[in-house]
Amino acid sequence: MYEKLFEPISVGNLLLKNRLVMPAMGTGYGDSGGFVTQKLIDHYQERAKNDVGLIIVEAACVTPGGKSMLNQISIDDDKFIPGLTKLSEHIKQAGAKCILQLNHAGRAAPGDSNVGLQLVAPSPVPMRGCAMPHELTIEEINEIIESFVQGTKRAQKAGFEGVELHFAHGYLVAQFFSPLVNKRKDKYGGDLDSRIRIGVEITKQVRQAVGSEYPVIARLGGDEFIKGGFNIKDAKITAAKLEEAGLDAINVTACYFSSHEEGYLNSPYASSITSMSAPHGVFAHLAGEIKKMVKIPVMVVGRLDDPNIALDVINTGKADLICIGRGLIADAEYVSKLYNNKQDDICRCIACRQCSITLSGEKQVRCAINAFVGREAGFQIESADKVKRILVIGGGPAGMEAARVAALRGHNVTLMEKKPYLGGNLIAAAGVYFKNDINYFSQYLSNAIYKAGVNVVLNTEVNENKVLEFKPDAVILASGSLPAIPDIPGKDKSNVLTAVQVLEEKTQTGDTIVVAGGGDVGCEVAVYLAKQEKSVAIVELRDTDFSVGSGLCLGMEPELRKWFYADVLPNLPINVIGKATFKEVTDEGLIIEDVEGGNSRLVKGDSIIFAAGMRGDNSIKEKIEGKVPELYEVGDCIMARQIIDAVTEAAEIALKI
């Protein structure tokens, strides 16, 4: 069915075995000095051995002051060649072709990666909230062009089979391209030809340095999606100019470095690392426009891990190669599973952006649904020394992941779930339309545990007697969390529901709704019901002024939250009431009290839906503790948290038993 995706294709003189590419994605797995680590090698080798046609290794910095993140690998000195050589050799030995991306961050270089070094840019235009950059002189521009040339020569010496020049995402070269940042009056600023001159010169000089046989491609933003910025018309002209300068392929992406910039167009395109609000194949239309202008192959990225959409992009001529980015973080075996017609076994990316969040916060990539990312060597599923009889209590993400890993290790695993279906709170999390992709993970885990041989028992509430009758060698308690309902008068009335009941169980409500709680879940259930043309009010304790510090939608992933503020809530008839506490549920609605002033009033509603947080459910723990040989807790039963916490804990515990 997907034979077209597995056709060989050439990029310059480099023959690829298929059209599936792992694009450059920063991991933070290098060391603080810019050197390649074994952890980085293991990460890429795991993908390379699973049939990826081409791996474009993450950006290597071409100058000491141009790093885009902490622990980024470098290529500004010959001392980095040995490590880079080892990396390229492992990728090639594992079966993939490999290209190295070269980059300079310019004014987007973060301080923790470039301590004591001044930011540079085409013009003294700072990023919002950042230091003023130094305007590059002509001499300094020439030095940066030469740094790309020398970086390419080092990549060639290190055994990489080509280079990708990073001309996108608001980094230095893209800053020259953008009229928002480039205010120069010399030959590198002004009209489009002048603004893109640096990219054309880098391409020409790189090509001259390595000859016509060595593949050189560029990553080009098809649109910045920011008012007055570099757009698709500019990108089409630029692509043609870069082809003329000597490129062998163009890798189309989009968006600005930061959607915090003034004038950014809030939309599903709000980040180069798109949230689950973005449609699949989100940038394919840009690639299609650029492909009309060039004869060289065009690659494209942007939520393309749905093979049907990827195939359509190829068949409709929008692109020649498909980049699977986060899809290969979520499942290193994505390509091999697709090649072997095992699509149901693929752990599909849910576009939660946890990888981006952890890279920003923890300085290394982690994945919400793949606990093995970044631990590819030492965190392996190996046969257990002793087969044990394991009881897993709970069929949410923690319970299913624990059962999956334990069963793959050879244990005799039974999972008991009180509901008639698996998924736990993932079902409610996927209840609103723009988060439906979370269902991919529920389906994957459900399929995986059955295939691993787990005995699944549904519609079964586990009590002390059941546990003791089972005679387990080990119990994994993964009973999840329950909605927290404030202890106020009327909380047990028949008109009271929880957000989980509405989103997961599709419990019917009245026509007039009061949602008690304006965090992420409260806002999602409000949208879910407003889409049914019901009258909805949200009551939230904190401020609801839509600022960064607002309590509204708190807990929602940042890019999704910005889109939600801009495109969803304003277009629905939802009444938002902030700085108010819940006092009493009556037959007529919810009595609230203003935090400032203490005034009480009734917010009328046929149904009162509480979305005031979750609490861990480990009620059985004290009843069985000390009565079973081994007892472990994983996931939300400890404390209500995120998917990444549940999955990571579950995998770690299952590997220990």
Long-range contacts (C-beta under 8 A, 24 or more apart in sequence): 1-341, 2-307, 2-311, 2-338, 2-339, 4-311, 4-314, 4-315, 5-307, 5-310, 5-311, 5-314, 5-322, 5-338, 6-339, 9-53, 9-297, 9-320, 9-321, 10-297, 11-54, 11-162, 11-215, 11-217, 11-248, 11-249, 11-297, 11-321, 12-162, 12-213, 12-214, 12-215, 12-216, 12-248, 12-249, 13-213, 13-214, 13-215, 14-54, 14-97, 14-99, 14-161, 14-162, 14-215, 14-248, 16-53, 16-54, 16-97, 16-321, 17-51, 17-53, 18-51, 18-53, 18-335, 18-339, 19-53, 19-314, 19-320, 19-321, 19-322, 20-51, 20-52, 20-53, 20-54, 20-321, 20-322, 20-324, 20-335, 20-338, 21-52, 21-53, 21-54, 21-55, 21-56, 21-251, 21-299, 21-321, 21-322, 21-323, 21-324, 22-47, 22-52, 22-54, 22-55, 22-56, 22-96, 22-323, 22-324, 22-325, 22-328, 23-56, 23-219, 23-251, 23-253, 23-299, 23-301, 23-323, 23-324, 23-325, 24-56, 24-57, 24-58, 24-59, 24-101, 24-164, 24-166, 24-219, 25-58, 25-325, 25-326, 25-329, 25-355, 25-365, 26-58, 26-59, 26-68, 26-69, 26-72, 26-359, 26-365, 27-58, 27-359, 27-364, 27-365, 27-374, 28-69, 28-70, 28-71, 28-72, 28-359, 28-362, 28-363, 28-364, 28-365, 29-71, 29-364, 29-365, 29-374, 30-71, 30-72, 30-73, 30-74, 31-71, 32-70, 32-71, 33-74, 34-61, 34-67, 34-72, 34-73, 34-74, 34-76, 34-80, 35-73, 35-74, 35-80, 35-83, 36-73, 36-80, 36-83, 36-84, 36-86, 36-87, 38-377, 39-374, 39-377, 40-73, 40-87, 41-86, 41-87, 41-90, 42-376, 42-377, 43-373, 43-374, 43-376, 44-87, 44-90, 44-91, 44-98, 45-90, 45-91, 45-94, 45-376, 46-332, 46-376, 47-96, 47-328, 47-332, 48-90, 48-91, 48-92, 48-94, 48-95, 48-96, 48-98, 49-94, 49-95, 49-96, 50-332, 50-333, 50-334, 50-335, 50-336, 51-95, 51-335, 51-336, 51-339, 52-96, 52-324, 52-328, 52-335, 53-96, 53-97, 53-321, 53-335, 54-96, 54-97, 54-98, 54-99, 54-321, 55-91, 55-96, 55-97, 55-98, 55-99, 56-98, 56-99, 56-100, 56-101, 56-164, 56-251, 57-87, 57-88, 57-91, 57-98, 57-99, 57-100, 57-101, 57-160, 58-101, 59-101, 59-102, 59-103, 59-166, 60-84, 60-100, 60-101, 60-102, 60-103, 60-151, 60-155, 61-103, 61-104, 61-105, 62-102, 62-103, 62-104, 62-144, 62-147, 62-148, 62-150, 62-151, 63-104, 63-144, 63-147, 64-114, 64-117, 65-109, 65-114, 65-117, 65-118, 65-120, 66-103, 66-104, 66-105, 66-106, 66-109, 66-114, 66-120, 66-172, 67-105, 67-109, 67-110, 67-113, 67-114, 68-103, 68-105, 68-108, 68-109, 68-110, 68-113, 68-171, 69-110, 69-113, 69-359, 69-363, 70-110, 70-112, 70-113, 70-363, 71-113, 71-363, 71-364, 72-113, 75-100, 75-102, 75-151, 75-154, 75-155, 76-147, 76-150, 76-151, 78-154, 80-154, 81-154, 81-157, 81-158, 84-154, 84-155, 84-158, 84-159, 84-160, 85-157, 85-158, 85-159, 87-158, 88-158, 88-159, 88-160, 88-161, 89-159, 92-159, 92-161, 97-161, 98-160, 98-161, 99-160, 99-161, 99-162, 99-163, 99-164, 99-215, 99-217, 100-155, 100-158, 100-160, 100-162, 100-163, 100-164, 101-163, 101-164, 101-165, 101-166, 101-219, 102-148, 102-151, 102-152, 102-155, 102-163, 102-164, 102-165, 102-166, 103-166, 103-171, 103-172, 104-144, 104-147, 104-148, 104-166, 104-171, 104-172, 104-173, 105-171, 105-172, 106-133, 106-171, 106-172, 106-173, 106-175, 107-133, 107-172, 107-175, 107-181, 108-170, 108-171, 108-172, 108-175, 108-257, 108-258, 120-172, 121-172, 121-175, 121-181, 122-175, 122-176, 122-181, 122-182, 122-183, 122-184, 122-188, 122-189, 123-181, 123-182, 123-183, 123-184, 123-189, 125-180, 125-181, 125-183, 127-257, 127-258, 127-261, 128-258, 128-260, 128-261, 128-262, 129-260, 135-184, 138-186, 138-188, 141-188, 141-198, 144-172, 144-198, 145-198, 145-201, 145-202, 145-205, 146-205, 148-202, 148-205, 148-206, 149-202, 149-205, 149-206, 149-209, 152-206, 152-209, 152-210, 152-214, 152-216, 153-209, 153-210, 156-210, 156-214, 161-215, 162-214, 162-215, 162-216, 162-217, 162-248, 163-206, 163-214, 163-215, 163-216, 163-217, 164-217, 164-218, 164-219, 164-251, 165-199, 165-202, 165-203, 165-206, 165-216, 165-217, 165-218, 165-219, 166-218, 166-219, 167-199, 167-218, 167-219, 167-220, 167-221, 167-242, 168-219, 168-220, 168-221, 168-253, 168-254, 168-272, 169-219, 169-221, 169-253, 169-255, 169-256, 169-257, 169-272, 170-224, 170-256, 170-257, 170-258, 171-257, 173-198, 173-199, 173-202, 174-221, 174-224, 174-230, 174-257, 177-221, 177-230, 177-234, 177-238, 178-224, 178-229, 178-230, 179-228, 179-229, 179-230, 180-224, 180-226, 180-228, 180-229, 180-230, 180-261, 180-263, 192-234, 192-237, 192-238, 193-241, 196-234, 196-237, 196-238, 196-241, 199-238, 199-242, 200-241, 200-242, 200-245, 203-242, 203-245, 203-246, 203-247, 204-245, 204-246, 206-246, 207-245, 207-246, 212-246, 215-248, 215-249, 216-246, 216-247, 216-248, 217-247, 217-248, 217-249, 217-250, 217-251, 217-299, 218-242, 218-247, 218-250, 218-251, 219-251, 219-253, 220-250, 220-251, 220-252, 220-253, 220-290, 221-252, 221-253, 221-254, 221-255, 221-256, 221-272, 222-252, 222-253, 222-254, 222-283, 222-286, 222-287, 222-289, 222-290, 223-254, 223-255, 223-269, 223-286, 224-254, 224-255, 224-256, 225-254, 225-255, 225-256, 225-264, 225-265, 225-267, 225-269, 225-270, 226-256, 226-261, 226-263, 226-264, 226-265, 227-263, 227-264, 227-265, 228-263, 229-256, 229-263, 232-286, 232-289, 232-290, 235-286, 235-289, 235-290, 236-289, 236-290, 236-292, 236-293, 237-293, 239-290, 239-293, 239-294, 240-293, 240-294, 243-293, 243-294, 243-295, 243-296, 247-296, 248-296, 248-297, 249-296, 249-297, 249-298, 249-299, 249-320, 249-321, 250-290, 250-294, 250-296, 250-297, 250-298, 250-299, 251-298, 251-299, 251-300, 251-301, 251-323, 252-283, 252-286, 252-287, 252-290, 252-298, 252-299, 252-300, 252-301, 252-319, 253-283, 253-300, 253-301, 253-302, 254-282, 254-283, 254-286, 254-302, 259-559, 259-562, 266-562, 266-563, 266-565, 266-566, 266-567, 267-563, 267-566, 267-567, 268-563, 268-567, 270-559, 270-562, 270-563, 271-353, 271-356, 271-559, 273-326, 273-353, 273-355, 273-356, 273-559, 274-302, 274-303, 274-351, 274-559, 275-351, 275-352, 275-353, 275-557, 275-559, 275-560, 275-563, 276-350, 276-351, 276-352, 276-434, 276-435, 276-437, 276-438, 276-560, 277-434, 277-560, 277-563, 277-564, 277-567, 278-302, 278-303, 278-351, 279-303, 280-304, 280-306, 280-309, 281-306, 281-309, 281-310, 281-312, 281-313, 284-309, 284-313, 284-318, 284-319, 285-318, 287-313, 287-318, 287-319, 288-316, 288-317, 288-318, 288-319, 291-317, 291-318, 291-319, 291-320, 297-321, 299-323, 301-325, 303-349, 303-351, 305-330, 305-334, 305-346, 305-348, 305-349, 306-348, 307-338, 307-343, 326-351, 326-355, 329-355, 329-365, 329-367, 329-370, 329-373, 330-367, 330-369, 330-370, 331-370, 332-370, 332-372, 332-376, 344-447, 345-444, 345-447, 345-448, 345-451, 346-444, 347-440, 347-441, 347-444, 348-437, 348-440, 348-441, 348-444, 349-440, 350-437, 350-438, 350-440, 350-441, 351-437, 352-438, 352-557, 352-643, 353-557, 353-558, 353-559, 353-560, 354-557, 354-642, 354-643, 354-644, 357-557, 357-558, 358-644, 366-644, 366-648, 367-644, 368-642, 368-643, 368-644, 368-647, 369-441, 369-444, 369-643, 369-644, 369-647, 370-647, 371-401, 371-647, 371-648, 371-650, 371-651, 371-652, 372-651, 379-651, 379-655, 381-405, 381-408, 381-409, 381-655, 382-409, 383-409, 383-410, 384-409, 384-410, 384-411, 384-657, 387-411, 387-412, 388-412, 388-472, 388-473, 388-474, 388-657, 389-414, 389-470, 389-471, 389-472, 389-473, 389-474, 390-414, 390-472, 390-473, 390-474, 390-475, 390-476, 390-657, 391-415, 391-416, 391-462, 391-467, 391-470, 391-472, 391-474, 391-475, 391-476, 392-416, 392-454, 392-475, 392-476, 392-478, 393-462, 393-467, 393-475, 393-476, 393-477, 393-478, 393-479, 393-620, 394-424, 394-477, 394-478, 394-479, 394-480, 394-635, 394-637, 395-419, 395-421, 395-422, 395-423, 395-424, 395-456, 395-458, 396-422, 396-423, 396-424, 396-425, 396-426, 396-478, 396-480, 396-635, 396-636, 396-646, 397-424, 397-426, 397-441, 397-442, 397-445, 397-635, 397-643, 397-646, 397-647, 397-650, 398-424, 398-478, 398-480, 398-634, 398-635, 398-636, 398-637, 398-646, 398-647, 398-649, 398-650, 399-424, 399-476, 399-478, 399-479, 399-480, 399-634, 399-635, 399-650, 400-445, 400-446, 400-448, 400-449, 400-650, 401-445, 401-646, 401-647, 401-650, 401-651, 401-654, 402-476, 402-478, 402-634, 402-650, 402-651, 402-653, 402-654, 403-449, 403-452, 403-454, 403-476, 403-654, 404-445, 404-448, 404-449, 404-452, 404-454, 404-654, 405-650, 405-651, 405-654, 405-655, 406-476, 406-654, 406-657, 407-449, 407-452, 407-453, 407-454, 408-452, 409-654, 409-655, 409-657, 411-657, 413-452, 413-453, 413-454, 413-455, 414-454, 414-455, 414-456, 414-457, 414-470, 415-449, 415-454, 415-455, 415-456, 415-457, 416-457, 416-460, 416-462, 416-466, 417-456, 417-457, 417-458, 417-459, 417-460, 418-459, 418-460, 418-461, 418-462, 419-458, 419-459, 420-458, 420-459, 421-458, 422-446, 422-449, 422-456, 422-458, 424-480, 424-636, 425-480, 425-481, 425-500, 425-504, 425-614, 425-636, 426-643, 427-503, 427-504, 428-499, 428-500, 428-503, 428-504, 428-521, 429-503, 429-643, 431-502, 431-503, 431-504, 431-524, 431-525, 431-528, 432-503, 432-524, 432-525, 432-527, 432-528, 433-528, 433-531, 434-560, 434-568, 435-524, 441-643, 462-620, 463-620, 463-623, 464-620, 464-623, 464-624, 464-627, 467-620, 467-624, 467-627, 467-628, 468-624, 468-627, 468-628, 472-628, 472-629, 473-629, 473-630, 474-628, 474-629, 474-630, 474-631, 474-632, 474-657, 475-624, 475-628, 475-630, 475-631, 475-632, 476-632, 476-634, 476-650, 476-653, 476-654, 476-657, 477-618, 477-620, 477-621, 477-631, 477-632, 477-633, 477-634, 477-637, 478-633, 478-634, 478-635, 478-637, 478-646, 478-650, 479-617, 479-618, 479-619, 479-620, 479-637, 480-616, 480-617, 480-635, 480-636, 480-637, 481-614, 481-615, 481-616, 481-617, 481-636, 481-637, 481-639, 481-640, 482-614, 482-615, 482-617, 483-610, 483-611, 483-612, 483-613, 483-614, 483-615, 484-610, 484-612, 484-613, 484-614, 484-615, 485-610, 485-612, 486-516, 486-582, 486-610, 486-612, 488-582, 488-583, 488-584, 488-585, 489-583, 489-584, 489-585, 490-584, 490-585, 490-586, 491-585, 493-585, 493-586, 493-587, 493-608, 495-585, 495-587, 495-605, 495-606, 495-607, 495-608, 496-585, 496-607, 496-608, 496-609, 496-610, 497-607, 497-608, 497-609, 497-610, 498-609, 498-610, 498-611, 499-524, 499-525, 499-609, 499-610, 499-611, 502-528, 502-529, 502-609, 503-528, 509-534, 509-606, 509-607, 509-609, 510-534, 510-605, 510-606, 510-607, 511-535, 511-606, 512-589, 512-604, 512-605, 512-606, 512-607, 513-537, 513-605, 513-606, 513-607, 513-609, 514-539, 514-589, 514-590, 514-603, 514-604, 514-605, 514-607, 514-608, 514-609, 515-539, 515-609, 515-611, 516-582, 516-590, 516-608, 516-609, 516-610, 516-611, 516-612, 517-610, 517-611, 517-612, 517-613, 518-542, 518-544, 518-551, 518-552, 518-553, 518-554, 518-576, 518-578, 518-611, 519-551, 519-552, 519-553, 519-554, 519-555, 519-556, 519-611, 519-613, 520-553, 520-554, 520-555, 520-556, 520-561, 521-555, 521-611, 522-611, 522-612, 523-552, 523-553, 523-556, 523-564, 523-569, 525-609, 525-611, 526-574, 527-568, 527-569, 527-572, 527-574, 529-609, 530-572, 530-573, 530-574, 531-572, 535-573, 536-572, 536-573, 536-574, 536-575, 537-574, 537-575, 537-576, 537-577, 537-603, 537-605, 538-574, 538-575, 538-576, 538-577, 539-577, 539-580, 539-582, 539-590, 539-592, 539-603, 540-576, 540-577, 540-578, 540-579, 540-580, 541-579, 541-580, 541-581, 541-595, 542-578, 542-579, 543-578, 543-579, 544-576, 544-577, 544-578, 544-579, 545-578, 551-578, 552-576, 552-578, 577-603, 582-612, 613-640, 614-640, 615-640, 616-640, 630-657, 632-657
